[in-house]
Amino acid sequence: MSIKTNLTTTLKQHLVLTPQMRQRIELLSMTRAELQEAISQEVTENPVLELEETSLGTSDFVGQKFSEQDSKSDSQGMESASASDPFEEIDYEGLFAQYLEPGYKTHEYEEYDRPSFENLLSRPMTLHEHLQWQLQLSELQGEGRLVAEAIIGNLDEDGYLDATIEEIAAMGPWSCDLVERTRRVLRTFDPVGVASLNKRECLLVQLEQKGLANSLAAKLVSGYLGRLQQYKLPEIAKELGVSLEAIKQGLEEIRRLELYPGRKYAFRATQYIEPEVYIEKIDGEYYIHFNDDGMPQLRINSDYRRLLESNETSKETKDYIRGKMKSAVELLRNIEHRRRTIYRVCESIVRRQREFLDKGIEYLKPMMLKDVAEDIEMHLSTVSRVVNGKYAYTPQGIIELRRFFTEGMVNEDGEGVSTSVIKLQIKRMIEEEDVRNPLTDDEIASRLGEDGLKVSRRTVAKYRDQMNIPGSRERRVVVDV
Protein backbone atom coordinates (compact mmCIF):
# COMPACT_ATOMS: atom_id res chain seq x y z
CA MET A 1 0.00 0.00 0.00
CA SER A 2 1.45 3.36 -1.04
CA ILE A 3 0.71 6.74 0.53
CA LYS A 4 0.32 9.60 -1.93
CA THR A 5 -0.60 13.26 -1.63
CA ASN A 6 -3.47 14.27 -3.93
CA LEU A 7 -5.29 17.52 -4.60
CA THR A 8 -9.05 17.22 -5.04
CA THR A 9 -11.85 19.72 -5.61
CA THR A 10 -15.24 19.37 -3.92
CA LEU A 11 -18.39 21.45 -4.28
CA LYS A 12 -20.54 22.12 -1.23
CA GLN A 13 -22.93 24.76 0.04
CA HIS A 14 -22.66 26.52 3.37
CA LEU A 15 -23.89 29.75 4.89
CA VAL A 16 -21.36 32.55 5.25
CA LEU A 17 -22.24 35.30 7.70
CA THR A 18 -21.07 38.67 6.47
CA PRO A 19 -20.30 41.40 9.04
CA GLN A 20 -23.59 43.07 8.11
CA MET A 21 -25.59 39.89 8.72
CA ARG A 22 -23.80 39.27 12.00
CA GLN A 23 -24.56 42.81 13.16
CA ARG A 24 -28.22 42.42 12.20
CA ILE A 25 -28.51 39.22 14.23
CA GLU A 26 -26.75 40.78 17.23
CA LEU A 27 -29.01 43.85 17.21
CA LEU A 28 -32.11 41.64 17.18
CA SER A 29 -30.91 39.86 20.31
CA MET A 30 -30.11 43.05 22.22
CA THR A 31 -32.32 44.51 24.90
CA ARG A 32 -33.12 48.21 24.90
CA ALA A 33 -30.30 49.00 27.33
CA GLU A 34 -27.82 46.91 25.35
CA LEU A 35 -28.83 48.68 22.16
CA GLN A 36 -28.15 52.05 23.75
CA GLU A 37 -24.70 50.88 24.80
CA ALA A 38 -23.97 49.45 21.34
CA ILE A 39 -24.98 52.71 19.67
CA SER A 40 -22.73 54.72 21.96
CA GLN A 41 -19.85 52.36 21.22
CA GLU A 42 -20.41 52.63 17.46
CA VAL A 43 -20.48 56.42 17.65
CA THR A 44 -17.14 56.33 19.46
CA GLU A 45 -15.54 54.17 16.76
CA ASN A 46 -17.17 55.73 13.68
CA PRO A 47 -16.58 59.51 13.25
CA VAL A 48 -19.23 59.67 10.49
CA LEU A 49 -21.98 58.97 13.00
CA GLU A 50 -23.23 61.55 15.45
CA LEU A 51 -25.24 60.95 18.59
CA GLU A 52 -28.05 63.34 19.27
CA GLU A 53 -29.83 62.98 22.61
CA THR A 54 -33.51 63.76 22.15
CA SER A 55 -36.53 63.40 24.40
CA LEU A 56 -38.93 61.75 21.97
CA GLY A 57 -42.08 60.71 23.76
CA THR A 58 -43.83 57.47 23.04
CA SER A 59 -46.89 59.32 21.79
CA ASP A 60 -44.95 60.36 18.70
CA PHE A 61 -45.17 56.80 17.41
CA VAL A 62 -48.79 55.86 18.18
CA GLY A 63 -50.20 53.70 15.41
CA GLN A 64 -46.88 53.51 13.58
CA LYS A 65 -47.10 51.19 10.59
CA PHE A 66 -44.40 49.98 8.26
CA SER A 67 -44.92 49.86 4.52
CA GLU A 68 -45.74 46.71 2.57
CA GLN A 69 -42.42 47.04 0.80
CA ASP A 70 -40.59 46.91 4.14
CA SER A 71 -42.56 43.82 5.15
CA LYS A 72 -41.74 42.04 1.94
CA SER A 73 -38.07 42.84 2.26
CA ASP A 74 -38.08 41.44 5.77
CA SER A 75 -39.78 38.20 4.70
CA GLN A 76 -36.93 37.45 2.35
CA GLY A 77 -34.84 36.56 5.41
CA MET A 78 -31.25 37.28 6.12
CA GLU A 79 -30.20 36.82 2.51
CA SER A 80 -30.92 40.47 1.80
CA ALA A 81 -28.38 41.49 4.41
CA SER A 82 -25.61 39.69 2.57
CA ALA A 83 -26.01 41.78 -0.58
CA SER A 84 -23.43 44.54 -0.59
CA ASP A 85 -24.57 47.91 -1.86
CA PRO A 86 -22.14 50.07 -3.85
CA PHE A 87 -21.40 53.29 -2.07
CA GLU A 88 -22.67 55.34 -4.99
CA GLU A 89 -26.14 53.72 -4.73
CA ILE A 90 -26.84 55.06 -1.24
CA ASP A 91 -29.80 57.41 -1.44
CA TYR A 92 -29.05 60.09 1.13
CA GLU A 93 -31.95 62.34 0.13
CA GLY A 94 -34.31 59.37 0.39
CA LEU A 95 -33.96 56.61 2.96
CA PHE A 96 -31.41 58.30 5.22
CA ALA A 97 -32.13 61.96 4.70
CA GLN A 98 -33.45 62.22 8.24
CA TYR A 99 -30.04 61.26 9.59
CA LEU A 100 -28.11 64.02 7.80
CA GLU A 101 -27.31 67.32 9.48
CA PRO A 102 -29.19 69.39 10.42
CA GLY A 103 -31.43 66.81 12.11
CA TYR A 104 -34.94 67.66 13.24
CA LYS A 105 -35.62 68.11 16.93
CA THR A 106 -38.98 67.67 18.57
CA HIS A 107 -37.87 69.50 21.72
CA GLU A 108 -35.27 72.21 22.16
CA TYR A 109 -33.99 72.35 25.69
CA GLU A 110 -30.83 72.82 27.67
CA GLU A 111 -29.85 69.98 29.95
CA TYR A 112 -27.31 70.56 32.69
CA ASP A 113 -24.78 67.88 33.51
CA ARG A 114 -25.94 66.80 36.94
CA PRO A 115 -24.92 63.66 38.83
CA SER A 116 -27.55 60.95 38.91
CA PHE A 117 -29.66 60.83 42.05
CA GLU A 118 -28.83 57.12 42.41
CA ASN A 119 -25.14 58.06 42.71
CA LEU A 120 -25.92 60.05 45.85
CA LEU A 121 -27.32 57.03 47.68
CA SER A 122 -25.04 55.10 50.01
CA ARG A 123 -24.23 51.50 49.19
CA PRO A 124 -25.40 48.90 51.73
CA MET A 125 -22.66 47.19 53.73
CA THR A 126 -21.85 43.71 52.46
CA LEU A 127 -21.52 40.65 54.68
CA HIS A 128 -17.74 40.61 54.29
CA GLU A 129 -17.44 44.29 55.25
CA HIS A 130 -19.71 43.79 58.25
CA LEU A 131 -17.61 40.88 59.51
CA GLN A 132 -14.32 42.70 58.86
CA TRP A 133 -15.56 45.61 60.94
CA GLN A 134 -16.37 43.26 63.83
CA LEU A 135 -13.01 41.56 63.39
CA GLN A 136 -11.20 44.85 63.96
CA LEU A 137 -13.02 45.17 67.32
CA SER A 138 -12.47 41.56 68.38
CA GLU A 139 -9.70 40.06 70.48
CA LEU A 140 -8.34 38.00 67.60
CA GLN A 141 -4.74 39.00 66.87
CA GLY A 142 -1.76 37.74 64.89
CA GLU A 143 -2.27 34.41 63.15
CA GLY A 144 -5.83 34.18 64.42
CA ARG A 145 -6.78 37.40 62.63
CA LEU A 146 -5.17 36.23 59.40
CA VAL A 147 -7.09 32.96 59.61
CA ALA A 148 -10.33 34.88 60.27
CA GLU A 149 -9.75 37.05 57.21
CA ALA A 150 -9.20 33.92 55.11
CA ILE A 151 -12.44 32.39 56.40
CA ILE A 152 -14.40 35.60 55.78
CA GLY A 153 -13.06 35.72 52.25
CA ASN A 154 -14.43 32.22 51.57
CA LEU A 155 -18.01 32.74 52.72
CA ASP A 156 -20.82 32.47 50.19
CA GLU A 157 -23.65 34.99 50.00
CA ASP A 158 -25.74 32.94 52.48
CA GLY A 159 -22.99 33.14 55.10
CA TYR A 160 -21.78 29.53 54.91
CA LEU A 161 -18.12 28.55 54.60
CA ASP A 162 -17.48 27.66 50.97
CA ALA A 163 -14.22 25.79 51.65
CA THR A 164 -13.03 22.94 53.83
CA ILE A 165 -11.00 23.37 57.01
CA GLU A 166 -8.04 21.74 55.26
CA GLU A 167 -8.24 24.17 52.33
CA ILE A 168 -8.25 27.17 54.67
CA ALA A 169 -5.32 25.71 56.64
CA ALA A 170 -3.30 25.29 53.44
CA MET A 171 -3.56 29.01 52.70
CA GLY A 172 -1.30 29.92 55.63
CA PRO A 173 -0.15 27.37 56.17
CA TRP A 174 -1.92 27.07 59.50
CA SER A 175 -2.95 24.11 61.60
CA CYS A 176 -6.46 22.72 61.19
CA ASP A 177 -6.98 23.15 64.94
CA LEU A 178 -6.26 26.91 64.68
CA VAL A 179 -8.66 27.26 61.75
CA GLU A 180 -11.43 25.42 63.59
CA ARG A 181 -10.99 27.46 66.78
CA THR A 182 -11.07 30.69 64.79
CA ARG A 183 -14.14 29.58 62.89
CA ARG A 184 -15.97 28.87 66.14
CA VAL A 185 -15.27 32.45 67.21
CA LEU A 186 -16.58 33.83 63.93
CA ARG A 187 -19.81 31.85 64.35
CA THR A 188 -20.69 34.13 67.29
CA PHE A 189 -20.30 37.30 65.20
CA ASP A 190 -23.35 39.10 63.92
CA PRO A 191 -25.23 37.51 62.19
CA VAL A 192 -25.02 34.52 64.53
CA GLY A 193 -24.32 31.27 62.72
CA VAL A 194 -22.16 32.75 60.00
CA ALA A 195 -19.18 30.60 58.85
CA SER A 196 -21.10 27.40 59.63
CA LEU A 197 -20.41 24.30 57.58
CA ASN A 198 -24.05 23.22 57.19
CA LYS A 199 -27.60 24.18 58.11
CA ARG A 200 -27.78 21.93 61.15
CA GLU A 201 -24.72 23.58 62.70
CA CYS A 202 -26.04 27.04 61.85
CA LEU A 203 -29.33 26.41 63.68
CA LEU A 204 -27.61 24.85 66.69
CA VAL A 205 -25.27 27.85 67.09
CA GLN A 206 -28.25 30.20 67.14
CA LEU A 207 -30.04 28.07 69.73
CA GLU A 208 -26.88 28.00 71.84
CA GLN A 209 -26.59 31.80 71.74
CA LYS A 210 -30.21 31.98 72.91
CA GLY A 211 -29.44 29.73 75.86
CA LEU A 212 -31.38 26.82 74.38
CA ALA A 213 -28.51 24.40 73.81
CA ASN A 214 -30.24 21.68 75.87
CA SER A 215 -33.78 22.42 74.74
CA LEU A 216 -36.15 20.17 72.83
CA ALA A 217 -35.66 22.38 69.76
CA ALA A 218 -31.91 21.62 69.85
CA LYS A 219 -32.64 17.88 70.06
CA LEU A 220 -34.95 18.13 67.09
CA VAL A 221 -32.30 19.94 65.03
CA SER A 222 -29.56 17.51 66.06
CA GLY A 223 -31.27 14.23 65.27
CA TYR A 224 -34.60 14.78 63.54
CA LEU A 225 -34.15 17.59 61.03
CA GLY A 226 -34.83 15.39 58.01
CA ARG A 227 -38.01 13.91 59.46
CA LEU A 228 -39.19 17.36 60.51
CA GLN A 229 -39.18 18.35 56.86
CA GLN A 230 -41.38 15.32 56.13
CA TYR A 231 -43.69 16.36 58.97
CA LYS A 232 -43.45 13.04 60.79
CA LEU A 233 -44.26 14.68 64.12
CA PRO A 234 -46.17 11.78 65.73
CA GLU A 235 -43.24 9.40 65.13
CA ILE A 236 -40.75 11.89 66.59
CA ALA A 237 -42.96 12.53 69.63
CA LYS A 238 -43.20 8.79 70.29
CA GLU A 239 -39.43 8.29 70.06
CA LEU A 240 -38.64 11.22 72.35
CA GLY A 241 -41.43 10.36 74.79
CA VAL A 242 -43.00 13.82 74.67
CA SER A 243 -46.39 15.12 73.61
CA LEU A 244 -47.21 16.17 70.07
CA GLU A 245 -47.88 19.70 71.33
CA ALA A 246 -44.33 19.91 72.74
CA ILE A 247 -42.93 18.90 69.36
CA LYS A 248 -44.96 21.61 67.67
CA GLN A 249 -43.68 24.22 70.15
CA GLY A 250 -40.10 23.13 69.47
CA LEU A 251 -40.82 23.36 65.77
CA GLU A 252 -42.07 26.92 66.17
CA GLU A 253 -38.83 27.82 67.96
CA ILE A 254 -36.83 26.43 65.04
CA ARG A 255 -38.89 28.38 62.55
CA ARG A 256 -37.90 31.64 64.29
CA LEU A 257 -34.21 31.00 63.51
CA GLU A 258 -32.40 32.35 60.46
CA LEU A 259 -31.42 29.54 58.13
CA TYR A 260 -29.39 31.85 55.87
CA PRO A 261 -27.57 34.31 58.15
CA GLY A 262 -25.90 36.20 55.30
CA ARG A 263 -29.08 36.77 53.35
CA LYS A 264 -29.87 40.23 54.74
CA TYR A 265 -26.41 41.45 53.67
CA ALA A 266 -26.65 39.99 50.19
CA PHE A 267 -26.64 43.06 47.97
CA ARG A 268 -27.79 42.74 44.38
CA ALA A 269 -27.79 45.66 42.00
CA THR A 270 -31.28 46.69 40.96
CA GLN A 271 -32.09 45.67 37.41
CA TYR A 272 -34.34 48.23 35.78
CA ILE A 273 -36.81 47.01 33.18
CA GLU A 274 -37.72 49.38 30.38
CA PRO A 275 -40.50 48.33 28.01
CA GLU A 276 -39.42 48.14 24.38
CA VAL A 277 -42.92 48.83 23.10
CA TYR A 278 -46.26 50.08 24.40
CA ILE A 279 -49.41 48.16 23.52
CA GLU A 280 -52.36 50.43 24.23
CA LYS A 281 -56.05 50.29 23.47
CA ILE A 282 -57.44 53.46 21.91
CA ASP A 283 -61.07 53.70 20.78
CA GLY A 284 -61.45 49.92 20.84
CA GLU A 285 -58.33 49.21 18.78
CA TYR A 286 -54.87 48.18 19.94
CA TYR A 287 -51.91 50.28 18.82
CA ILE A 288 -48.23 49.41 19.08
CA HIS A 289 -45.68 52.16 19.50
CA PHE A 290 -42.05 52.18 20.49
CA ASN A 291 -40.63 53.54 23.71
CA ASP A 292 -38.18 56.03 22.19
CA ASP A 293 -38.09 58.26 25.25
CA GLY A 294 -34.39 58.73 26.04
CA MET A 295 -33.21 56.54 23.16
CA PRO A 296 -30.21 58.18 21.44
CA GLN A 297 -30.88 59.27 17.85
CA LEU A 298 -28.25 58.71 15.16
CA ARG A 299 -27.46 60.91 12.22
CA ILE A 300 -24.72 61.10 9.60
CA ASN A 301 -22.48 64.14 9.66
CA SER A 302 -22.89 65.93 6.32
CA ASP A 303 -19.39 67.40 6.59
CA TYR A 304 -17.94 64.03 5.59
CA ARG A 305 -20.12 63.90 2.50
CA ARG A 306 -18.83 67.31 1.48
CA LEU A 307 -15.30 66.02 1.93
CA LEU A 308 -16.08 63.19 -0.48
CA GLU A 309 -17.37 65.63 -3.08
CA SER A 310 -14.37 67.94 -2.72
CA ASN A 311 -11.55 67.67 -5.26
CA GLU A 312 -9.06 68.67 -2.60
CA THR A 313 -9.62 65.51 -0.54
CA SER A 314 -6.98 62.84 -1.06
CA LYS A 315 -7.86 59.37 -2.35
CA GLU A 316 -6.81 57.71 0.94
CA THR A 317 -9.11 60.02 2.90
CA LYS A 318 -12.02 59.37 0.53
CA ASP A 319 -11.56 55.60 0.80
CA TYR A 320 -11.54 55.85 4.59
CA ILE A 321 -14.70 57.99 4.63
CA ARG A 322 -16.45 55.64 2.17
CA GLY A 323 -15.76 52.69 4.44
CA LYS A 324 -17.01 54.47 7.53
CA MET A 325 -20.03 55.89 5.68
CA LYS A 326 -20.98 52.45 4.40
CA SER A 327 -20.65 51.01 7.91
CA ALA A 328 -22.85 53.81 9.28
CA VAL A 329 -25.56 53.22 6.68
CA GLU A 330 -25.55 49.47 7.41
CA LEU A 331 -25.98 50.19 11.12
CA LEU A 332 -28.93 52.51 10.45
CA ARG A 333 -30.52 49.93 8.19
CA ASN A 334 -30.07 47.18 10.76
CA ILE A 335 -31.59 49.35 13.50
CA GLU A 336 -34.61 49.99 11.27
CA HIS A 337 -34.81 46.27 10.51
CA ARG A 338 -34.80 45.56 14.26
CA ARG A 339 -37.71 47.98 14.77
CA ARG A 340 -39.74 46.51 11.90
CA THR A 341 -39.17 42.95 13.13
CA ILE A 342 -40.15 43.75 16.73
CA TYR A 343 -43.23 45.57 15.48
CA ARG A 344 -44.37 42.69 13.30
CA VAL A 345 -43.87 40.15 16.11
CA CYS A 346 -45.85 42.32 18.52
CA GLU A 347 -48.56 42.82 15.91
CA SER A 348 -48.95 39.05 15.53
CA ILE A 349 -49.05 38.62 19.32
CA VAL A 350 -51.77 41.24 19.68
CA ARG A 351 -53.92 39.53 17.03
CA ARG A 352 -53.63 36.18 18.79
CA GLN A 353 -53.83 37.35 22.41
CA ARG A 354 -56.40 40.13 22.19
CA GLU A 355 -58.71 38.41 24.68
CA PHE A 356 -55.87 38.15 27.18
CA LEU A 357 -55.09 41.87 26.78
CA ASP A 358 -58.77 42.66 27.36
CA LYS A 359 -59.59 40.34 30.27
CA GLY A 360 -56.42 39.01 31.93
CA ILE A 361 -54.31 35.90 32.50
CA GLU A 362 -57.24 33.48 32.53
CA TYR A 363 -57.75 34.15 28.81
CA LEU A 364 -54.15 33.56 27.71
CA LYS A 365 -54.20 31.22 24.73
CA PRO A 366 -51.58 28.58 23.89
CA MET A 367 -49.12 30.01 21.39
CA MET A 368 -45.82 28.71 20.07
CA LEU A 369 -42.91 30.57 18.53
CA LYS A 370 -43.42 28.74 15.26
CA ASP A 371 -46.99 30.08 15.06
CA VAL A 372 -45.77 33.67 14.98
CA ALA A 373 -42.83 32.76 12.74
CA GLU A 374 -45.22 31.30 10.14
CA ASP A 375 -47.58 34.25 10.54
CA ILE A 376 -44.96 36.90 9.76
CA GLU A 377 -42.97 34.63 7.39
CA MET A 378 -39.75 34.75 9.35
CA HIS A 379 -37.42 32.11 10.70
CA LEU A 380 -38.13 30.62 14.11
CA SER A 381 -34.72 31.71 15.43
CA THR A 382 -35.47 35.33 14.45
CA VAL A 383 -38.67 35.35 16.49
CA SER A 384 -36.84 33.75 19.41
CA ARG A 385 -34.22 36.51 19.38
CA VAL A 386 -36.90 39.18 19.29
CA VAL A 387 -38.90 37.96 22.30
CA ASN A 388 -35.97 37.23 24.63
CA GLY A 389 -35.29 39.95 27.18
CA LYS A 390 -37.70 42.47 25.63
CA TYR A 391 -40.71 43.80 27.49
CA ALA A 392 -44.01 45.34 26.45
CA TYR A 393 -46.24 47.66 28.44
CA THR A 394 -49.76 46.25 28.16
CA PRO A 395 -53.14 46.78 29.85
CA GLN A 396 -52.19 43.72 31.97
CA GLY A 397 -48.88 45.23 33.12
CA ILE A 398 -45.29 45.04 31.87
CA ILE A 399 -44.77 41.60 30.36
CA GLU A 400 -41.75 39.98 28.74
CA LEU A 401 -42.66 39.07 25.16
CA ARG A 402 -41.62 35.46 25.75
CA ARG A 403 -44.30 35.13 28.45
CA PHE A 404 -46.96 35.29 25.75
CA PHE A 405 -45.73 31.94 24.44
CA THR A 406 -46.99 28.95 26.37
CA GLU A 407 -47.88 25.35 25.64
CA GLY A 408 -51.40 24.17 26.20
CA MET A 409 -53.98 21.45 25.93
CA VAL A 410 -57.45 21.07 24.45
CA ASN A 411 -60.44 20.95 26.81
CA GLU A 412 -63.65 19.01 26.30
CA ASP A 413 -65.10 21.85 24.22
CA GLY A 414 -62.20 21.68 21.78
CA GLU A 415 -60.73 25.00 22.94
CA GLY A 416 -57.01 25.48 23.60
CA VAL A 417 -56.10 26.19 27.23
CA SER A 418 -52.69 27.55 28.17
CA THR A 419 -50.59 25.77 30.78
CA SER A 420 -50.31 29.13 32.54
CA VAL A 421 -54.07 29.13 33.03
CA ILE A 422 -53.97 25.56 34.39
CA LYS A 423 -51.21 26.51 36.83
CA LEU A 424 -53.26 29.51 37.95
CA GLN A 425 -56.25 27.26 38.68
CA ILE A 426 -54.06 24.84 40.64
CA LYS A 427 -52.61 27.70 42.66
CA ARG A 428 -56.05 29.09 43.47
CA MET A 429 -57.30 25.68 44.60
CA ILE A 430 -54.35 25.35 46.97
CA GLU A 431 -54.80 28.89 48.30
CA GLU A 432 -58.47 28.21 49.07
CA GLU A 433 -57.97 24.70 50.56
CA ASP A 434 -58.43 23.73 54.20
CA VAL A 435 -54.93 23.93 55.70
CA ARG A 436 -55.88 21.14 58.10
CA ASN A 437 -56.76 18.86 55.20
CA PRO A 438 -54.84 20.00 52.09
CA LEU A 439 -55.78 18.80 48.63
CA THR A 440 -53.80 15.92 47.19
CA ASP A 441 -52.61 15.92 43.59
CA ASP A 442 -55.28 13.33 42.74
CA GLU A 443 -58.01 15.56 44.17
CA ILE A 444 -56.72 18.58 42.23
CA ALA A 445 -56.64 16.54 39.01
CA SER A 446 -60.21 15.38 39.68
CA ARG A 447 -61.44 18.96 40.18
CA LEU A 448 -59.73 20.07 36.97
CA GLY A 449 -61.48 17.20 35.20
CA GLU A 450 -64.81 18.51 36.42
CA ASP A 451 -63.94 21.81 34.68
CA GLY A 452 -63.26 19.98 31.42
CA LEU A 453 -59.47 19.72 31.78
CA LYS A 454 -58.23 16.15 31.67
CA VAL A 455 -54.95 16.41 33.61
CA SER A 456 -53.14 13.48 35.21
CA ARG A 457 -51.90 13.43 38.79
CA ARG A 458 -48.31 13.41 37.52
CA THR A 459 -48.96 16.56 35.47
CA VAL A 460 -50.45 18.30 38.50
CA ALA A 461 -47.38 17.37 40.54
CA LYS A 462 -45.09 18.70 37.80
CA TYR A 463 -46.90 22.04 37.59
CA ARG A 464 -46.98 22.30 41.39
CA ASP A 465 -43.22 21.74 41.58
CA GLN A 466 -42.64 24.37 38.89
CA MET A 467 -44.52 26.87 41.06
CA ASN A 468 -42.44 25.83 44.12
CA ILE A 469 -45.55 24.63 45.98
CA PRO A 470 -44.89 21.72 48.37
CA GLY A 471 -46.98 18.56 48.52
CA SER A 472 -50.11 18.15 50.61
CA ARG A 473 -48.23 16.68 53.60
CA GLU A 474 -45.73 19.53 53.73
CA ARG A 475 -48.46 22.16 53.28
CA ARG A 476 -50.02 21.27 56.62
CA VAL A 477 -47.09 23.02 58.33
CA VAL A 478 -44.43 24.25 55.93
CA VAL A 479 -40.97 24.09 57.55
CA ASP A 480 -38.39 26.27 55.77
CA VAL A 481 -35.31 24.19 56.61
C-alpha angles and dihedrals in degrees: 000000000000127000115221135176113233134180115220134177122220130184119217139152125234137158117256116199111216119206089256093053092046091051091049092053092047093050091052091055095048124102120227093265092047090050091054090052092047091051092051090049092050092050089053093052099038115057091191091068123075127197117222117187109215133171100227110173123220091244089071089072103043110143093005111175130187122224124259089245091058091049093051092049090052093050090059088074129219094324091088090060092060094060109098116219119216111243092239091059095063108116104215095172089051124036098012103028090111090062096055122095128296092046122195119254125204093196130028112203142140116240120197120218101249127165115255115262089232089061090062093059119096119243116243116250113259124228092253092051091047092052093044089054091053090046091059089056095045129093093245110120139167115357092001092060092048090051090049091052090051091051093047090051091056099051119115123225091270091057098252124131108259095197138055124256089248092053092051091047091053091058093069100016093248133155119267089235091058091048092050094048091049092048091053089055092050090052088068093055120102117302092044113229097033116143091031119149097222143000095264092057091045092055093045092052091053092049090049092052088051091053093251099114092125097037128117089252090059090050090051092051093045100051112006108041094116094050091046088062089053089049095235092155099147091054092049092048091052093050094048093042095234134119123271089242091058090052090052091050090051089049091053089053090053092049090058091062124094111247093187107039095181095051097094090055095047103115119197122181113246113254110214118211118211118187114238093207139014119227108196134169114230122176092343095310129099118234128193120210133166126249098237095156105129094359110138114245120221128215136169117246107241091207090077091053090053089051089055091052093047119099090212094066114099122240092245091054092048092050090050092049092047090054094048092043091051091049090050093051091049090052092051091048092049092049089052090047089053091053094048092048094049090047094051092048091050091046090055091047092052092051092052099038102038092121090053091051089050101043111015144249095327089069097050108131126214109264132170130203091243090058092061092039090057091043095056094031096240134128119274092238090055092055090046091055091049098053098044114100095351122118135203128205106228137167085263094055134266108328132180108241091234090061089070089067114080137148120242149175137234119254127212091275091057093250123135115246121195120233087233089063091049091050090050091053091049091050093050092050090053093046091053097043126111104264089211091057109024122195117262122223090254091054092049091050090050092052091049088052090055087057091053098263113122102205125161124230090247091055091050090051091050094051091045091053091049089056091048092242114149124228125273094267094052092045092065088074114355111213113198098209 
